[in-house]
Amino acid sequence: MAQIPPGSIPARTHPSARARRALSLLTAGVLAAAGVVALAGNAQAVGALGDAAAAKGRYFGTAVAANHLGEAAYASTLNAQFDSVTPENEMKWDALESTRDSFSFAAADRIVGHAQSKGMKVRGHTLVWHSQLPGWVGGLGATDLRSAMNNHITQVMTHYKGEIHSWDVVNEAYQDGSSGARRSSPFQDKLGNGFIEEAFRTARTVDADAKLCYNDYNTDGRNAKSNAVYDMVKDFKQRGVPIDCVGFQSHFNSNSPVPSDFQANLQRFADLGVDVQITELDIEGSGSAQAANYTKVVNACLAVTRCTGITVWGVTDKYSWRSSGTPLLFDGDYNKKPAYDAVLAALGGSSGGGGDGGGTGACTATYTQTSTWNGGYNGQVTVKAGGSAITNWTVPVTVPSPQKVSAVWNGTPSTSGDVMTVRPTWNGSLAAGSSTTFGFTVTTNGGTSAPAVGACTAS
């Protein structure tokens, strides 16, 4: 779902996946040689929500927009909370192949690279969809369209082979309403009912390891549309068509609430022998009512063994495609909402600080500049537990450009742009009311602004 105007994603000449990995390794090597500890934790999976979900054998992800990764609060919230990302628009056809046979992977590569640097998984979204298609696709005849569809799948999946845990191979191919019929699209109208099967078979020839998913909305409960998808999946499994998972977008509001049979519907698909994933979750509302609905969804996933993960459709309300409905876990200022606490509790975690720059609740973080000299300074952050003991903490620190961190001690950092997210080395466990510190050295490069310490998150 969640569309942006075509053309909003810039075209670039793409680097290969191997080149991205080589660049990351080179950067790590150079900084390590310079004494920067900050990259030591980059291979670690992160995220309070992500960690709690992982303890339950699931992932907890979010949709990500490449053009927001440079925003410190966005990046630090993403890094601190989630362990899987889905490119919001950057892997859709109009973003990757706006001109036939000319592929532009730069924006999507940026998201994949960021995820890899933080130990996060990536969902691929989406290979074949009726929307956000460049105009040239709809103008093709049947033979050319079949060739273009298979080529698009092949080129995109080859580029990201080994880097995507699940692909939405086909998205939203069924109509709303009571008919259970296929949706009119260039693929359906010109290639007929067989195009979905062909897309999945092509995808499997490209990547034997990635999970291949069908994804749709308004299929969260039992209805004509979900019944039609169920029948297709059942047929595919019986005939050996390669399908591994079904995605349920789960966009809910007062007109389309969480259905009472949500869990039972997930289970009947799982009983066909496929994984189920909640792929685009957002629930309009606020306060305890919104929190209760999020709890229903998380509990339903946890109750179905083959529900492998949950993805919310965005980090913050202010960038949601339904922003007026405030449907996400963080408000426009990145404060945790009651829905966040409810989700974390349902996953078995405990809530840490708020998103107010110093943190409240389980831990707080305060900054002190301890020494200065011409061209640099040392800073220290004190992490203090609240009214109960904690076993882990995370603190994001934004060091404004052109300043650079050259050393860190008593903490294991990872970096994204100007944001350094610090986790404990040996000093994660704190008794109620006790504290620890970590420090860092900054080369100012002419900059004069003080670093900004974000919310402390504890578990």
HUMO-V832820 format. One record per backbone hydrogen bond with DSSP energy under -0.5 kcal/mol. NH is the residue of the N-H (numbers start at 1). CO is the residue of the C=O. Records with the same first field share a line. If there is no record, write none. Layout:
NH: CO + CO
//
This chain:
8: 5
10: 8
14: 12 + 103
20: 16
21: 17
22: 18
23: 19
24: 20
25: 21
26: 22
27: 23
28: 24
29: 25
30: 26
31: 27
32: 28
33: 29
34: 30
35: 32
36: 31
37: 35
40: 37
41: 38 + 413
42: 39
44: 41
48: 80
50: 81
51: 47
52: 48
53: 49
54: 50
55: 51
56: 52 + 53
57: 54
58: 53
59: 308
61: 310
62: 84
63: 312
64: 86
68: 65
69: 66
71: 68
72: 70
75: 71
76: 72
77: 73
78: 74
79: 75
80: 76
81: 77 + 78
82: 78
83: 60
84: 60
85: 121
86: 62
87: 123
88: 64
91: 125
92: 89
94: 132
95: 92
96: 92
97: 93
99: 102
102: 99
103: 101
104: 96
105: 103
109: 105
110: 106
111: 107
112: 108
113: 109
114: 110
115: 111
116: 112
117: 113
118: 114 + 115
119: 116
120: 115
121: 83
123: 85
124: 166
125: 123
126: 168
127: 168
128: 169
130: 171
137: 134
138: 134
139: 135
140: 137
145: 141
146: 142
147: 143
148: 144
149: 145
150: 146
151: 147
152: 148
153: 149
154: 150
155: 151
156: 152
157: 153
158: 154
159: 155
160: 156
161: 158
163: 160
164: 160
165: 122
166: 122
167: 211
168: 124
169: 167 + 213
170: 213
171: 128
172: 215
175: 181
183: 173
189: 185
190: 186
191: 187
192: 187 + 188
195: 192
196: 193
198: 194
199: 195
200: 196
201: 197
202: 198
203: 199
204: 200
205: 201
206: 202 + 203
207: 203
211: 165
213: 167 + 211
214: 245
215: 170
216: 247
223: 221
227: 223
228: 224
229: 225
230: 226
231: 227
232: 228
233: 229
234: 230
235: 231
236: 232
237: 233
238: 234
239: 235
240: 236
241: 236
243: 241
244: 212
245: 212
246: 275
247: 214
248: 277
249: 216 + 247
252: 250 + 282
253: 256
256: 253
262: 259
265: 261
266: 262
267: 263
268: 264
269: 265
270: 266
271: 267
272: 269
273: 270
274: 269
275: 244
276: 306
277: 246
278: 309
279: 248 + 277
280: 248 + 249
281: 311
282: 250
283: 327
284: 252
285: 325
289: 286
290: 286
291: 287
292: 288
293: 289
294: 290
295: 291
296: 292
297: 293
298: 294
299: 295
300: 296
301: 297
302: 298
303: 299
304: 300 + 301
305: 303
307: 304
308: 276 + 306
309: 276
310: 59
311: 278
312: 61
313: 281
314: 312
317: 330
319: 316
320: 317
323: 320
325: 322
326: 323
331: 335
334: 331
337: 329
340: 337
341: 337
342: 338
343: 339
344: 340
345: 341
346: 342
347: 343
348: 345
349: 344
353: 456
362: 360
364: 384
365: 358
366: 382
368: 380
370: 368 + 378
371: 378
373: 376
375: 373
376: 373
377: 442
378: 371
379: 440
380: 368
381: 438
382: 366
383: 381 + 436
384: 364 + 382
385: 434
386: 362
390: 430
394: 457
395: 422
396: 455
397: 420
398: 452
399: 397 + 418
400: 398
403: 400
404: 443
406: 441
407: 441
409: 439
412: 423
413: 411
414: 421
416: 419
419: 416
420: 397 + 418
421: 414 + 419
422: 395 + 420
423: 412
424: 393
430: 390 + 428
433: 386
434: 431
436: 383
438: 381
439: 409
440: 379
441: 407
442: 377
443: 404
444: 375 + 442
447: 444
452: 398
453: 451
454: 396 + 452
457: 394
459: 392
//
